[in-house]
Amino acid sequence: MSFSKDFLWGGATAANQCEGGWNEGGKGLSTNDVIPHGKDRFPIIKGDMIVSAPDADHYYPAHLGIDFYHHYKEDIAMMAEMGFKCFRMSINWTRIFPNGDEEKPNEEGIAFYDSVFDECLKYGIEPLVSIVHFDAPMHLVDTIGSWKSRKMIDYFVRYATVLFERFGHKVKYWLTINEINMLIALPFMAAGIRFEEGEDRKKVTYQAAHHELVASALATKIGHELAPNAMIGCMLAAGNYYPYSCRPEDVWESICRDRDNYFFIDVQSRGEYPAFALKQMEREGIMPVMEPGDLAILKENTVDFVTFSYYASRCVSTDPEIAGKQTAGNIFASTKNPYLKRSEWGWQIDPLGLRVTLNTLYDRYQKPVFIVENGLGAKDTIEEDGSINDDYRIDYLRAHIQAMDDAVNLDGVPLMGYLPWGCIDLVSAGTGEMSKRYGMIYVDREDDGSGTFERRKKKSFDWYKHVIETDGAEL
Ligand code: BG6
């Protein structure tokens, strides 16, 4: 079996983890510019430790990233050589609006992305653009508290409007907000939220979520008006929760955990808050303040497709002894599933879980779905002859492509494309490491910031090239 000719094979990145050039081209200070590598990273990305500016005591991997800012031509040429039909990237908000509240955009920032898109289109690569991927202007964090404030909606809408006006003729595929459900786990990294002492965290988080949802719906509306051929999607950090056992309590708990995540894209895709979320917010006294007209905005501006990241399934048990045996996952830790192997970072490896996720999302939303992140973070070794034999990565990708083949050809899921994460090595969002590599293209940069930025093909480069050439028939 294989995939249709118009299937969008490619890869995914995000500005916050690869672009660099943090103080070039008129760019302003962004949340990711103040997130260091090291022990303070986690308290900062969770919003517990308050920072406003980088300092001399920390190393900030996003400042230079992998220097995509200066290497994009070379990088896109390598992606073209692999046969990419689609390239996911994000725009750095502060390259377009350095402080976030200006009236007019920074033309130097516009020119940079114009050139990146031209480079993609030159090779017939469709850009897929995340308007926000773990990014917010620090000026707005400091002055209005980022998404805590309703004012953020206006700034986001102004930013999105400029993107559709200026790039709508070049970019067909858009995502409003990357992994919107990460707001729960990583309030600062995902949404620029820092908590003051005594603040009701849950209330603040769900109010911010409402602002993001209204902003996303308004951006979808404007995108549809300004770029009528564009498709605009939502984005979920996915991976179903499995009940550890068939004990009814475990099954129910797995449903509840999944709902915590679906909550957001239920709104973006179906246009209304699901009943369970309304009941829960009412019960817990965290119902967001809504303005008249908000519900109509959500209802009338749903997304065209549903995108998601998938690295692993998750597992949950209500038995404290079993639940105590946790393993790491994409930020959300999971009960260890005894049937699965794990990556070097503890993330469970479950290709069939991708088929489960694809089917669940299509059953739930009945809209085209798109895998915009998947992959294995692993340490790579350069052999004496300069080669990098990343068979472990090939094995992971092969098994996941097989699972998506089943979802498409056996289950009939309308899958638009497959964009493995970090097709070129980049900084890990969770840990800030470079040594957690996902790419088919190696980048000479280390956890401490040393390295030349030289690019090098891994074994997976030629393997993936062949997969694309054969439309997935030969894995
Ligand atoms: C997703 C994010 O959560 O997972 C990416 O959208 C991130 O930004 C990816 O890089 C992998 O996570 P990590 O922590 O290994 O970089």
Residues whose N, C-alpha, C, O or C-beta is under 5 A from the ligand:
A	BS01	BG6	E179 S309 N330 G377 V427 S428 A429 G430 T431
